[in-house]
Amino acid sequence: MKKLVVAIIAALAIATLLAAGCGGSKSSSSPTAGSAQAILKANQAKMQGVKSFKINGTYTVTTPAAEVKTESASVTGEVQMESANDVRAHVTATPAGGGKPSEIYVVDGYQYSYNPNKGWSKSAVGSSSDLQASGIVTPSSISDLTKFAENMKLGPVQNGKYVLTFDIGSKFFDEIFKRAAQGSQSSTPTGTSAQSTQQLAQAMKELLSGLTMSMTYKIDKTSGLADSASIKVSLKGSALGDATADINLTFSDYNTPVTITLPPEAQNAPLQDNGGVPSLPSLPGLGI
């Protein structure tokens, strides 16, 4: 049960930062909402010109009812934008207190994932949406996240950074549950109806009805580029038990050339057939 809870919370939390979806942000009565939207619009334009950057951060997942109540890791990574649909990336997560790191590479249209308990696996990521579902940060995915924002506010400038806070709206969860249902149904016999996929997505939504998510997004006032993102996820009163997740990421070294090379041991990783539908991303370092 713990691994299921951790997988859901971690995947949803990281997808919040990574997934670009449809839908628009709701208007807010806050006097700072208009200023926040203007800052975001300028940020989005700036981020589209980014060719490479680095990632550093941490995450902690807590499940009070589980035997192991807390799992934490540090995250490092680098991303190289070859084109809109061609991204090379490498992300590593190292468990707190020691242990073997987990890794994700995206190279030449494939994602290569290393789990210390299971070894290497491989899956196709042939489009921008696939890349975002794979768990790799891209400039467009950072910008497009705000399409799901509700109750957006602009706080006081901190150390030369704009500070935006907002909740993640229900349209995001609907999109993620739909994607997860499609990924699950892709392994079933041909002929599975759209209605059954919709029913599965609805069942997931009801199971996780106590799920909430909020984010603090900082933008450098001088450069207009993303500085950091802090995500808080909470699941209360569900059949899966309570859980929380905290993810904190910083972005740096914009447009500094990086070299990403797939290790030889990953070359012959078994190809996972996802039926062409990206599933929920895994989060490196959790052993799941």
Sequence and secondary structure as in RCSB ss.txt:
>XXXX:A:sequence
MKKLVVAIIAALAIATLLAAGCGGSKSSSSPTAGSAQAILKANQAKMQGVKSFKINGTYTVTTPAAEVKTESASV
TGEVQMESANDVRAHVTATPAGGGKPSEIYVVDGYQYSYNPNKGWSKSAVGSSSDLQASGIVTPSSISDLTKFAE
NMKLGPVQNGKYVLTFDIGSKFFDEIFKRAAQGSQSSTPTGTSAQSTQQLAQAMKELLSGLTMSMTYKIDKTSGL
ADSASIKVSLKGSALGDATADINLTFSDYNTPVTITLPPEAQNAPLQDNGGVPSLPSLPGLGI
>XXXX:A:secstr
 HHHHHHHHHHHHHHHHH   S        TTHHHHHHHHHHHHHHHTT  EEEEEEEEEEE TTSSS EEEEEE
EEEEEEEETTEEEEEEEEEETTS   EEEEEETTEEEEEETTTEEEEEE  SHHHHHHTT   HHHHHHGGGGEE
EEEEEEEETTEEEEEEEE HHHHHHHHHHHHHHHHTTS TT  HHHHHHHHHHHHHHTTTEEEEEEEEEETTT S
EEEEEEEEEE S TT  EEEEEEEEEE TT        GGGTT  B   TT       TTS  
